[in-house]
Amino acid sequence: MKKRLLTYLTVLLAVIIAVSACMTAFAEESEESDMKGVKADNWNALFDRSGERNTWLCADGIYSVSLDGKDSISSATKDSKTFFIFSDSFIGNAASNGSMSLASMVNHSAMVLTGNEPLDKNAEFIWGLKGDTKQRNNIFGIDEWMFDLLSDGENLYLFGFTHDSNWKPERIDLYTVPIVDGDVDLSAYTRKLNISPLIKKTENAHYVFSMGITPNTETAGAKDPDGYYYFYGYRDNIGNWIQTKDLIVSRIHENDFPDFSKLTYWNGSEWGSDIEQSAVLVENVSCEVSVTPIEYGPHAGRYIAIYTEMVQSAHMKYALGDSPWGPFDTPVEFYTAPETGTDAIGGNGALYTYNAKAHPHLSDGNKLLVSYNVNVSMSAARNCRDYYPRFLYLDLGGEIPTVTTPVETETQAPATTGAPLTDTPVTTDTLVTDPLDPVTPSDKPLTWVLPTVLSACALLGVGIGAYFFLKHKKKKH
């Protein structure tokens, strides 16, 4: 009896050790932050399209860039024009409670915002081939989701990607759109297929770049410009039991862009030509991130990476680095998304959140504007309030000096027009998901990974205990 009890206690101890190992492996340490995120209600209101008809309703995958190329914190003015790109987007009608009807989903859409405030009258939503909103289809005539944007004041550059059967990026394309009189000419865009230096697949890892772009140039307004465009990416650890994504970085000089044969990769000690030697800057990041230079306040001269932990979770984190390539400090959680795990308004599942990133030029003083995506698990959204980007401010401390600029009359963006339509229930069965990590009935959000792992460890322990017990009993008889 004593021997059997000793055996069982040994097994139990092994289970405890296994559970501890699981928790250590999947729970990042996080320092206490003196910088917290607070809701940016003014920006949230702009994207809540309840009550709108025959127009853009909601989307995910949001990126933004000032068309004049200025990218430093709070650099946008009353005259600035910001181009937003979205991935999966709904076009149609929304009742006052947000319920969508006669809604179509397109792979990508856009918005041009005039000024530095989220005013509905200055927001022009765009969809349809080459911006022809009479059509309900993609702007660039192809099913591609979008990564980050770049502007040099003369051209707008966008990076779109196709995916394979496992929803992983398969090809990255470059779109070039001329900027004429301060606005985009979508009718004249060109596409260059397969920018191969931005992506590589191996047996155990995928290397993907352009999920975040930081222009450290004079045009962008960088305080200490070195003339490089920094292309951030992730190493997708597909060979691991649980796939995670780690932040990596490459760069190309503005004089060489867009000749991506000149792209180099940070290997931890120098810039090299081997993408597989890319060094990890921050572990367990999301599919979309941002890295922003901080110019004022207690962290002036440093760089802040913004992301969602483990792709899909409630945990919005930042990591401070000494340069665009680090090293970066221990990540800090600055905001917990309240939407995660709550019931969808449309009554068709639970909400999850993902892909936090900053929009520096639209920030307010030294309050960094951050967005993240909200979506419905295991079902398509039926209410636009379940599927529009949320915004918050992260106070970086200190204040940006006030700069007086001439104020001109605000530009009224053209209103969306269309004949009144009769509301009918949404009929689309399309599953709207995070492009790189779709949530399907067999693929739960990573927010639920740790409990699942711990349950598996516990079951393993019970199984081992039962095995030894039965073995002992068999010997006894």
C-alpha angles and dihedrals in degrees: 000000000000090000092051091048091049090051092050092048090051090053091047090052089051090053091051090050091049092050091048090051091051091051091048091050098050105029113078120211112246129194122223109266127220087192113076133182122238128188117271096217094179092060093042089055092054092058097042097097098180111149095022121128135209092356146090110312111173145331146163134229095065120185129163140194135177109244091222088062096245109141107161121117113288093355094134116105137189088274098048122113117209123198116210123194123198133188122214104015137181121223118189142064131330125194120224089267091053097255108149126223137175084016126165125192121223125188095238140003138171147213134207115209120194115211133005099282129080096246115160092214090059096049119096115188117208135198137140128074109319089351097304099148091190085079124066100216142090123306095229098041095244136085102254134137118224136245126186131322135230132194130187093183093260102058137021113223122201130182119213129179140201121214137222129232090281092055091251121137110269104173134011119210130193121226120196118197120184117235109221121185090345096308135092122260101209092176089069101048121136129202129213111197127222111006091198099187087066096061140035132167125207132171094267105024144027120213114207127175137188096054086120130016126195117188108207093187140120090247090056090053096246112173094222104021120193094180097247133127108217113213112199122201144156138251104226105211097212093160092065125094088243112030114233134176125228126196118251132168142214132176144203129190116248089237090058097043127145092020095099092186083082092058114121131192130224108239098182097271107033145359110273141170099242113095091194090062092061109138122230112247100178128004129228099017130158131262089258125041142155134219115200132184113235112220105177140033132033093323097047113148094028132101126236123211114202122196147134114260114249093359096273118043143099091257116103110189142182133200124197119220136188095227138004087277097041146187089230126204126237108297118257127208109229102169139022112209108234092203096067112110096003121127116269114250088230089061095235106110144317128302126246132185134217150152106045116190140158131251099202102180091054094050122122112242105305092337104111113221111228130183133193134182128250122200144162119255120233094357144060116263115258098181121057090219089065093057115037126103118265123218136207139169123240110203108221093188128245124052133269111236112257113254118196113221131178112268118218130184111290115254115238110221114226112267120240111251133194142139116277111268130204112246115242129168117278108266100185115114093189112135108229110206144153100287096231101038109029118195110227130163088269097041113061124193114275088243085082097047099094096052088048092051092048091049090052091050091051092049089049090053092050090049093051091047092051091049094054092043093053091043091053092046092050091052090049091057 
